[in-house]
Amino acid sequence: MDNERIKGAGNQAKGAIKQGIGELTGDAKLEAEGRMDKAKGKVQSAVGETKDAARDAVDGKDRV
């Protein structure tokens, strides 16, 4: 598993927490930061998946 996928999952979790706290406290800035962290995490995860798929293709492994 590529490190980008791990970092992405971490950013998604951090973002969800920030967003939730922002919603509970009415802090629009914190809520927006949470949404941005979640989006960043999704992109990182997608990059990691692409790297994994490319690595597997080079190694001759089929991923389904």
DRENBAFI-366061 format. One record per residue: residue number from 1; x, y, z of N, C-alpha, C in turn; chain. Coordinates in Angstrom, 2 decimals, padded with zeros to 5 digits. Example, Ala and Ser with C-alpha at 12.3 -4.5 7.8 and 13.67 -1.06 7.14 Angstrom:
<recs>
  nr   neast  nnorth     nup  caeast canorth    caup   ceast  cnorth     cup kette
   1  013.19 -005.69  007.80  012.30 -004.50  007.80  013.20 -003.30  007.80     A
   2  012.85 -002.25  007.08  013.67 -001.06  007.14  012.90  000.03  007.87     A
</recs>
This chain:
<recs>
  nr   neast  nnorth     nup  caeast canorth    caup   ceast  cnorth     cup kette
   1  000.85 -001.17  000.00  000.00  000.00  000.00  000.90  001.24  000.00     A
   2  000.57  002.17 -000.85  001.35  003.39 -000.99  001.12  004.33  000.20     A
   3  002.18  005.04  000.58  002.09  005.98  001.70  001.05  007.07  001.47     A
   4  000.83  007.46  000.22 -000.15  008.50 -000.07 -001.55  008.06  000.37     A
   5 -001.84  006.78  000.23 -003.16  006.28  000.66 -003.30  006.39  002.18     A
   6 -002.23  006.12  002.89 -002.26  006.21  004.35 -002.40  007.66  004.79     A
   7 -001.61  008.54  004.18 -001.72  009.97  004.49 -003.12  010.50  004.15     A
   8 -003.65  010.03  003.03 -004.98  010.46  002.61 -006.05  010.06  003.61     A
   9 -005.96  008.85  004.10 -006.94  008.39  005.10 -006.82  009.22  006.37     A
  10 -005.60  009.56  006.75 -005.39  010.39  007.93 -005.97  011.77  007.76     A
  11 -005.77  012.37  006.60 -006.32  013.70  006.35 -007.84  013.68  006.28     A
  12 -008.40  012.62  005.75 -009.85  012.52  005.71 -010.42  012.43  007.13     A
  13 -009.78  011.66  007.98 -010.24  011.53  009.37 -010.09  012.86  010.11     A
  14 -008.94  013.50  009.94 -008.70  014.79  010.59 -009.74  015.81  010.11     A
  15 -010.02  015.80  008.82 -011.00  016.72  008.26 -012.40  016.48  008.79     A
  16 -012.76  015.22  008.94 -014.09  014.90  009.46 -014.24  015.39  010.90     A
  17 -013.18  015.25  011.68 -013.22  015.72  013.07 -013.34  017.23  013.11     A
  18 -012.51  017.92  012.32 -012.56  019.39  012.29 -013.94  019.86  011.83     A
  19 -014.45  019.24  010.79 -015.74  019.63  010.26 -016.83  019.44  011.31     A
  20 -016.80  018.30  011.98 -017.80  018.03  013.01 -017.74  019.02  014.17     A
  21 -016.53  019.32  014.62 -016.38  020.29  015.71 -016.85  021.66  015.25     A
  22 -016.50  022.01  014.01 -016.93  023.29  013.46 -018.44  023.40  013.39     A
  23 -019.10  022.32  012.99 -020.56  022.32  012.94 -021.16  022.44  014.34     A
  24 -020.59  021.71  015.30 -021.12  021.74  016.66 -020.95  023.10  017.34     A
  25 -019.83  023.74  017.07 -019.54  025.00  017.73 -019.96  026.22  016.92     A
  26 -020.39  026.00  015.69 -020.78  027.12  014.84 -019.59  027.86  014.27     A
  27 -018.44  027.22  014.27 -017.21  027.83  013.75 -017.09  027.51  012.26     A
  28 -017.52  028.47  011.43 -017.53  028.25  009.98 -016.12  028.04  009.43     A
  29 -015.13  028.73  010.00 -013.76  028.59  009.51 -013.24  027.17  009.77     A
  30 -013.46  026.65  010.96 -013.01  025.30  011.29 -013.73  024.27  010.43     A
  31 -015.02  024.49  010.21 -015.80  023.59  009.37 -015.24  023.58  007.94     A
  32 -014.91  024.75  007.42 -014.34  024.85  006.07 -012.97  024.18  006.00     A
  33 -012.15  024.37  007.05 -010.85  023.70  007.09 -011.03  022.19  007.05     A
  34 -012.03  021.70  007.77 -012.31  020.27  007.78 -012.70  019.76  006.41     A
  35 -013.52  020.52  005.72 -013.91  020.12  004.37 -012.70  020.09  003.43     A
  36 -011.81  021.08  003.59 -010.61  021.12  002.76 -009.68  019.94  003.07     A
  37 -009.53  019.61  004.35 -008.69  018.47  004.73 -009.25  017.17  004.16     A
  38 -010.58  017.03  004.20 -011.20  015.83  003.65 -010.98  015.74  002.15     A
  39 -011.11  016.86  001.46 -010.88  016.87  000.01 -009.42  016.53 -000.31     A
  40 -008.50  017.13  000.45 -007.08  016.83  000.26 -006.82  015.34  000.46     A
  41 -007.43  014.77  001.49 -007.26  013.35  001.77 -007.78  012.46  000.66     A
  42 -008.92  012.85  000.08 -009.47  012.06 -001.03 -008.54  012.07 -002.23     A
  43 -007.96  013.24 -002.50 -007.02  013.34 -003.62 -005.78  012.50 -003.34     A
  44 -005.25  012.58 -002.11 -004.07  011.78 -001.75 -004.37  010.29 -001.90     A
  45 -005.54  009.88 -001.45 -005.90  008.47 -001.56 -005.98  008.03 -003.03     A
  46 -006.55  008.89 -003.86 -006.64  008.56 -005.29 -005.26  008.46 -005.92     A
  47 -004.36  009.36 -005.55 -003.00  009.31 -006.07 -002.33  008.00 -005.63     A
  48 -002.51  007.65 -004.37 -001.93  006.40 -003.86 -002.47  005.18 -004.58     A
  49 -003.78  005.18 -004.85 -004.38  004.06 -005.57 -003.80  003.95 -006.98     A
  50 -003.60  005.11 -007.62 -003.02  005.12 -008.96 -001.60  004.58 -008.94     A
  51 -000.83  005.00 -007.94  000.55  004.50 -007.81  000.55  003.00 -007.59     A
  52 -000.36  002.52 -006.74 -000.44  001.08 -006.48 -000.80  000.32 -007.76     A
  53 -001.75  000.85 -008.51 -002.17  000.19 -009.74 -001.04  000.16 -010.75     A
  54 -000.31  001.26 -010.86  000.82  001.31 -011.80  001.91  000.33 -011.38     A
  55  002.18  000.29 -010.09  003.20 -000.62 -009.57  002.80 -002.07 -009.84     A
  56  001.53 -002.37 -009.61  001.04 -003.74 -009.84  001.09 -004.09 -011.33     A
  57  000.79 -003.12 -012.18  000.82 -003.39 -013.63  002.24 -003.69 -014.07     A
  58  003.20 -002.97 -013.53  004.60 -003.20 -013.87  005.06 -004.57 -013.36     A
  59  004.56 -004.93 -012.17  004.92 -006.21 -011.59  004.14 -007.38 -012.20     A
  60  003.16 -007.07 -013.04  002.38 -008.12 -013.69  001.24 -008.65 -012.86     A
  61  000.85 -007.92 -011.83 -000.27 -008.35 -011.00 -001.54 -007.68 -011.47     A
  62 -002.62 -008.45 -011.53 -003.92 -007.89 -011.86 -004.68 -007.54 -010.61     A
  63 -005.20 -006.34 -010.57 -006.01 -005.93 -009.40 -007.45 -005.86 -009.85     A
  64 -008.30 -006.46 -009.06 -009.72 -006.45 -009.38 -010.47 -005.85 -008.23     A
</recs>
